[in-house]
Amino acid sequence: MRPWIGDEEAAAAAAAVASGWVAQGPRVAEFERAFAASIGVGHGVAVSSCTAALHLALLAAGIGHGDEVVVPSLSFIATANAARYVGARPVFADVDAVTLNLTPETVEPVLTARTRAVILVDQCGVPADLDAMRKLCDVRGIAIVEDAACAVGAEYRGRPVGASADVAAFSFHPRKLLTTGEGGMIVTPDGELAARLRRLREHGMDVSAVQRHASRQPVIERYLETGYNYRMTDIQAAVGLVQLGKLPALVARRRELAARYQRLLATIPGMRMIADPEYGQTNFQSFWLLLPEDAPVGRDELLRLLAAEGISARRGIMAAHSEPAYAHEGSWTLPVTERVTANSLILPLFHDLSLAEQDLIVDVMKDALVAAKPVIGDSR
């Protein structure tokens, strides 16, 4: 991944510095409004990371000690960590073999009387089926937090991902399409929830720094509950506003390059690649592929072959349940997760990727994976 940033972002950041207001301030508020409008949802709450967004979303949903939160193991470890932050127990569920997302069929077997929430991840920007998950969870009183970290610019049933959620969390890390360096955003249609989330990100204060400084009279703030320092800076928000204007072009270019990958790699027998689900469109935040079971080289060897040609590919999505941090959580039966994490990889995909660079990647892949085989029964 290589972020698409340049002079316009640099100028916006410099203007924020020159303004004298560099902490959370008016540009953050502007970014919140613009981002929420781009999604088509009432409220945006900017925070320091998507991890912080997930933490606050679970906290605001009342999840705590003794509760269970269903999460995919096949996700960055922050998804599971967020449940631990509120004192809950993360319960790992397997994922669908096509979308790599949780589905009602993978979640229902792990539900218990203690299940209070599901974190529904839009893996690699492929939208999860939120409506289907709601049919499972709503009647049981289980909250759904959409982890849309990778999904800005993706679509679910004709609307931007996050537009249909009660609460959704986005990431602006440099590996994502829209970046502020570090940072995240919570979106929600609920104004009261948004107000509480804003308090929680700023130490639980009942009045923001912007409101205090705007007042002509002294303001004595109060701290209504235990809060956190999860603020975004105005410098980051200034960059985010520029990036938001680029988002349609970013998505279009990634979809163009991804379609070319799909076409060129389709000749490798048994290869599975990221694709749009029937109910939406991915933003192709990452281009993952799953190697054929009879591939002549393994995933790690293929990564070495790519690296030898100057190609920085990476392993596929991690499995949190196999990490030492979660080794004591118990044994899990997650066959799809384990196969994907062991045999998948992510190819370079970014706005400025050239066709010549992409051709080199494809050529190395084909040289490694398309072995010459004799034609049985041919006497020529």
VMD Tcl script that draws the C-alpha trace (Angstrom):
set ca {
  {0.00 0.00 0.00}
  {1.15 3.51 -0.81}
  {-1.07 6.45 0.25}
  {-2.16 8.90 -2.46}
  {-1.10 12.14 -0.78}
  {0.64 15.19 -2.16}
  {0.93 18.97 -2.20}
  {-2.74 19.62 -1.46}
  {-2.61 17.63 1.78}
  {0.68 19.30 2.73}
  {-0.83 22.75 2.17}
  {-3.92 21.89 4.23}
  {-1.77 20.63 7.12}
  {0.42 23.75 6.93}
  {-2.66 25.99 7.01}
  {-3.85 24.22 10.15}
  {-0.46 24.79 11.80}
  {-0.43 28.45 10.74}
  {-3.92 28.97 12.17}
  {-2.61 28.38 15.67}
  {-5.29 25.76 16.37}
  {-3.63 22.40 15.98}
  {-5.47 20.26 18.55}
  {-9.06 19.03 18.15}
  {-10.96 22.06 16.90}
  {-12.97 23.54 14.03}
  {-11.38 21.42 11.30}
  {-12.24 18.25 13.19}
  {-15.87 19.39 13.40}
  {-15.85 20.20 9.68}
  {-14.37 16.80 8.85}
  {-17.00 15.07 10.99}
  {-19.82 16.84 9.15}
  {-18.33 16.20 5.71}
  {-17.59 12.54 6.37}
  {-21.05 11.87 7.81}
  {-22.62 13.60 4.79}
  {-20.56 11.47 2.40}
  {-21.89 8.34 4.10}
  {-25.44 9.67 4.30}
  {-25.73 9.38 8.07}
  {-26.57 12.00 10.68}
  {-23.45 12.16 12.83}
  {-19.70 11.60 12.69}
  {-17.39 11.47 15.70}
  {-13.69 11.73 14.90}
  {-11.29 9.83 17.15}
  {-7.62 8.91 17.32}
  {-7.98 5.47 15.68}
  {-10.52 2.87 14.60}
  {-9.45 0.85 17.65}
  {-10.56 3.76 19.84}
  {-13.80 3.91 17.84}
  {-14.55 0.23 18.51}
  {-13.74 0.65 22.20}
  {-16.08 3.61 22.59}
  {-18.84 1.93 20.55}
  {-18.83 -1.11 22.84}
  {-18.63 1.08 25.93}
  {-21.60 3.16 24.79}
  {-23.56 -0.05 24.08}
  {-23.18 -1.02 27.73}
  {-20.92 -4.00 27.11}
  {-18.81 -4.91 30.13}
  {-17.52 -7.56 32.51}
  {-19.15 -10.96 32.13}
  {-20.44 -10.22 28.64}
  {-19.40 -12.01 25.46}
  {-18.73 -10.30 22.15}
  {-18.64 -12.41 18.97}
  {-15.79 -11.41 16.65}
  {-14.07 -12.95 13.65}
  {-10.66 -14.37 14.44}
  {-9.85 -13.55 10.80}
  {-9.30 -9.85 11.40}
  {-6.65 -7.50 12.68}
  {-6.22 -8.19 16.39}
  {-7.71 -4.81 17.35}
  {-11.19 -6.21 16.67}
  {-10.84 -8.78 19.46}
  {-8.87 -6.41 21.69}
  {-11.75 -3.92 21.75}
  {-13.92 -6.48 23.56}
  {-11.21 -6.96 26.17}
  {-10.91 -3.21 26.69}
  {-14.44 -3.13 28.15}
  {-13.85 -6.28 30.21}
  {-15.85 -8.57 27.92}
  {-14.77 -11.93 26.53}
  {-14.17 -12.10 22.77}
  {-15.72 -15.24 21.27}
  {-14.28 -16.24 17.92}
  {-16.53 -17.29 15.04}
  {-15.54 -18.62 11.64}
  {-16.12 -16.69 8.43}
  {-17.76 -17.26 5.08}
  {-15.34 -18.82 2.56}
  {-16.28 -16.36 -0.21}
  {-16.53 -12.97 1.52}
  {-14.29 -13.78 4.54}
  {-16.93 -12.10 6.73}
  {-19.09 -13.28 9.59}
  {-22.53 -14.57 8.60}
  {-25.53 -15.74 10.65}
  {-24.50 -19.32 9.84}
  {-21.04 -18.83 11.37}
  {-22.18 -16.73 14.34}
  {-25.25 -18.61 15.57}
  {-23.31 -21.71 16.77}
  {-21.22 -19.62 19.20}
  {-24.05 -17.55 20.72}
  {-24.73 -18.04 24.42}
  {-26.90 -16.42 27.06}
  {-23.98 -14.04 27.73}
  {-23.64 -12.78 24.14}
  {-24.26 -9.04 24.15}
  {-22.68 -7.86 20.90}
  {-21.29 -8.88 17.51}
  {-18.50 -6.91 15.83}
  {-19.25 -7.30 12.14}
  {-16.10 -6.70 10.11}
  {-16.13 -5.64 6.44}
  {-12.97 -7.60 5.70}
  {-10.60 -5.95 3.18}
  {-13.46 -3.63 2.22}
  {-15.89 -6.42 1.27}
  {-19.19 -5.38 2.88}
  {-20.67 -7.85 5.34}
  {-24.39 -8.64 5.08}
  {-25.70 -6.40 7.86}
  {-29.38 -7.08 7.20}
  {-28.90 -10.83 7.53}
  {-26.97 -10.39 10.79}
  {-29.71 -8.14 12.16}
  {-32.30 -10.87 11.63}
  {-30.20 -13.09 13.88}
  {-29.28 -10.50 16.51}
  {-32.19 -8.08 16.88}
  {-34.67 -10.62 18.27}
  {-32.03 -11.69 20.82}
  {-31.21 -8.15 21.96}
  {-27.63 -8.43 20.65}
  {-25.97 -5.18 19.54}
  {-24.10 -5.02 16.24}
  {-21.05 -2.78 15.87}
  {-19.89 -2.55 12.27}
  {-16.11 -2.62 12.01}
  {-15.79 -0.77 8.71}
  {-12.09 -0.06 9.24}
  {-11.23 -1.08 5.68}
  {-14.50 -0.19 3.97}
  {-14.65 3.54 3.29}
  {-15.97 3.91 -0.25}
  {-17.48 0.43 -0.40}
  {-21.24 -0.02 -0.92}
  {-23.87 -2.16 0.77}
  {-27.21 -2.58 -1.00}
  {-26.73 0.62 -2.99}
  {-25.63 2.82 -0.07}
  {-22.18 3.61 1.36}
  {-21.00 1.12 3.95}
  {-21.91 2.47 7.38}
  {-25.08 4.23 6.22}
  {-27.34 1.40 7.42}
  {-25.57 0.70 10.72}
  {-26.61 1.78 14.22}
  {-22.93 2.47 14.78}
  {-19.96 1.93 12.45}
  {-16.24 2.51 12.94}
  {-13.78 3.55 10.20}
  {-9.99 3.69 10.09}
  {-7.80 6.36 8.49}
  {-4.51 4.47 8.92}
  {-2.18 4.82 5.88}
  {-3.11 1.30 4.72}
  {-6.68 2.49 4.14}
  {-7.93 4.39 1.11}
  {-8.57 7.63 3.00}
  {-5.80 8.47 5.43}
  {-5.10 11.08 8.08}
  {-1.88 9.32 9.16}
  {-3.62 7.87 12.19}
  {-7.25 8.41 13.08}
  {-10.74 7.01 12.94}
  {-14.41 7.94 12.75}
  {-17.61 6.66 14.33}
  {-20.83 7.26 12.39}
  {-24.34 6.90 13.78}
  {-27.84 8.20 13.09}
  {-28.38 8.67 16.85}
  {-27.71 12.24 18.01}
  {-27.71 11.39 21.72}
  {-25.24 8.57 21.15}
  {-22.99 10.89 19.12}
  {-23.02 13.45 21.92}
  {-22.00 10.84 24.48}
  {-19.25 9.50 22.23}
  {-17.86 13.03 21.90}
  {-17.74 13.32 25.67}
  {-16.09 9.93 26.06}
  {-13.33 10.77 23.57}
  {-12.50 13.94 25.56}
  {-12.13 12.72 29.14}
  {-15.90 12.72 29.78}
  {-16.11 16.55 29.75}
  {-19.53 18.11 29.39}
  {-18.19 20.97 27.25}
  {-15.58 20.74 24.51}
  {-12.35 22.71 24.26}
  {-13.76 24.57 21.24}
  {-16.84 25.64 23.21}
  {-14.74 26.76 26.18}
  {-12.40 28.88 24.06}
  {-15.29 30.36 22.06}
  {-16.97 31.66 25.21}
  {-16.42 35.25 26.29}
  {-16.93 34.19 29.90}
  {-15.02 31.67 32.00}
  {-16.40 28.15 31.58}
  {-15.95 25.59 34.33}
  {-16.24 22.19 32.75}
  {-17.55 19.09 34.53}
  {-16.54 15.47 34.01}
  {-19.68 13.37 33.82}
  {-18.11 9.90 33.56}
  {-14.77 8.22 33.07}
  {-13.58 9.20 29.62}
  {-10.52 8.83 27.41}
  {-8.09 10.91 25.40}
  {-9.14 9.70 21.96}
  {-9.08 13.03 20.15}
  {-8.13 13.74 16.54}
  {-6.04 16.84 15.78}
  {-7.03 19.64 13.42}
  {-3.88 18.88 11.39}
  {-5.14 15.34 10.76}
  {-8.64 16.57 9.97}
  {-7.28 19.07 7.45}
  {-5.58 16.21 5.61}
  {-8.74 14.12 5.92}
  {-10.88 16.78 4.26}
  {-8.58 16.79 1.22}
  {-8.53 13.00 1.14}
  {-12.32 12.84 1.32}
  {-12.51 14.83 -1.90}
  {-10.26 12.24 -3.56}
  {-12.26 9.23 -2.39}
  {-14.34 8.64 -5.55}
  {-11.18 8.65 -7.70}
  {-9.40 6.37 -5.22}
  {-12.20 3.80 -5.32}
  {-12.53 3.94 -9.11}
  {-8.80 3.40 -9.66}
  {-8.64 0.48 -7.21}
  {-11.62 -1.20 -8.82}
  {-9.98 -0.79 -12.23}
  {-6.70 -2.32 -11.07}
  {-8.47 -5.09 -9.17}
  {-10.50 -6.05 -12.23}
  {-7.27 -6.31 -14.18}
  {-5.73 -8.55 -11.49}
  {-8.83 -10.75 -11.60}
  {-8.65 -11.06 -15.37}
  {-4.92 -11.76 -15.57}
  {-4.78 -14.22 -12.66}
  {-7.90 -16.13 -13.69}
  {-5.72 -18.46 -15.77}
  {-4.20 -19.96 -12.60}
  {-6.30 -23.07 -11.89}
  {-7.95 -23.14 -8.48}
  {-7.05 -19.57 -7.52}
  {-9.63 -17.70 -5.43}
  {-9.61 -13.91 -5.30}
  {-11.46 -11.11 -3.56}
  {-14.63 -10.13 -5.42}
  {-17.86 -8.17 -4.97}
  {-20.60 -9.91 -3.00}
  {-24.03 -10.14 -4.64}
  {-25.42 -7.41 -2.35}
  {-22.70 -4.77 -2.67}
  {-19.37 -3.53 -3.95}
  {-15.97 -3.68 -2.31}
  {-13.52 -0.79 -2.41}
  {-10.66 -3.33 -2.81}
  {-8.82 -1.92 0.17}
  {-6.62 -5.00 -0.15}
  {-6.39 -7.52 -2.98}
  {-6.30 -10.92 -1.28}
  {-6.07 -14.26 -2.99}
  {-6.20 -17.81 -1.71}
  {-3.72 -20.25 -3.22}
  {-4.94 -23.50 -4.81}
  {-4.73 -26.50 -2.49}
  {-2.33 -28.21 -4.93}
  {-0.17 -25.13 -5.53}
  {3.42 -26.12 -6.44}
  {4.79 -23.58 -3.93}
  {3.53 -22.55 -0.51}
  {2.46 -19.07 0.51}
  {5.67 -18.19 2.34}
  {7.87 -19.36 -0.54}
  {5.74 -17.34 -2.96}
  {6.23 -14.24 -0.81}
  {10.00 -14.82 -0.99}
  {9.87 -15.18 -4.78}
  {7.93 -11.93 -5.06}
  {10.34 -10.14 -2.70}
  {13.29 -11.31 -4.80}
  {11.78 -9.33 -7.69}
  {11.31 -6.22 -5.55}
  {7.59 -6.87 -4.98}
  {6.34 -6.15 -1.46}
  {3.42 -8.53 -1.02}
  {2.37 -9.65 2.46}
  {0.74 -12.55 4.22}
  {-3.03 -12.70 4.19}
  {-5.29 -11.72 7.07}
  {-4.14 -12.78 10.51}
  {-6.04 -15.17 12.78}
  {-6.24 -13.58 16.23}
  {-7.04 -16.85 18.01}
  {-3.64 -18.27 17.03}
  {-1.69 -15.36 18.52}
  {-0.04 -15.70 21.97}
  {-2.25 -12.94 23.35}
  {-5.27 -15.24 22.92}
  {-3.68 -18.65 23.41}
  {-5.34 -19.12 26.81}
  {-8.85 -18.34 25.53}
  {-9.53 -22.00 24.67}
  {-9.68 -24.16 21.58}
  {-11.62 -23.05 18.53}
  {-12.90 -24.88 15.47}
  {-12.37 -22.39 12.66}
  {-11.48 -24.32 9.49}
  {-12.07 -21.52 6.98}
  {-10.15 -19.01 9.09}
  {-7.18 -21.34 9.50}
  {-6.98 -22.22 5.83}
  {-7.23 -18.59 4.74}
  {-4.64 -17.29 7.21}
  {-2.18 -20.04 6.24}
  {-2.61 -19.97 2.45}
  {-3.56 -16.45 1.44}
  {-1.55 -13.39 0.53}
  {-2.17 -9.76 -0.31}
  {-0.77 -8.27 -3.51}
  {0.31 -4.64 -3.95}
  {-2.64 -2.39 -4.81}
  {-2.49 1.41 -4.60}
  {-3.55 4.41 -6.65}
  {-0.25 4.94 -8.45}
  {0.45 1.27 -9.22}
  {1.51 1.18 -12.88}
  {0.38 -1.43 -15.37}
  {4.03 -2.44 -15.88}
  {4.38 -3.04 -12.12}
  {1.17 -5.01 -12.11}
  {2.34 -7.09 -15.09}
  {5.56 -7.95 -13.23}
  {3.56 -9.11 -10.20}
  {1.33 -11.28 -12.38}
  {4.28 -12.75 -14.26}
  {6.02 -13.81 -11.03}
  {2.77 -15.32 -9.76}
  {2.24 -17.31 -12.95}
  {5.84 -18.49 -13.13}
  {5.55 -19.84 -9.61}
  {2.05 -21.31 -9.73}
  {1.41 -22.51 -13.28}
  {3.54 -25.66 -13.53}
  {3.84 -27.43 -16.85}
  {1.86 -30.68 -16.75}
  {1.89 -33.48 -19.34}
  {-1.31 -34.06 -21.28}
  {-2.49 -37.57 -20.28}
  {-3.44 -39.77 -23.20}
  {-1.85 -37.58 -25.84}
  {0.59 -39.64 -27.93}
  {2.00 -36.78 -29.92}
}
mol new
graphics top color blue
foreach p $ca { graphics top sphere $p radius 0.5 }
foreach p [lrange $ca 0 end-1] q [lrange $ca 1 end] { graphics top cylinder $p $q radius 0.2 }
display resetview
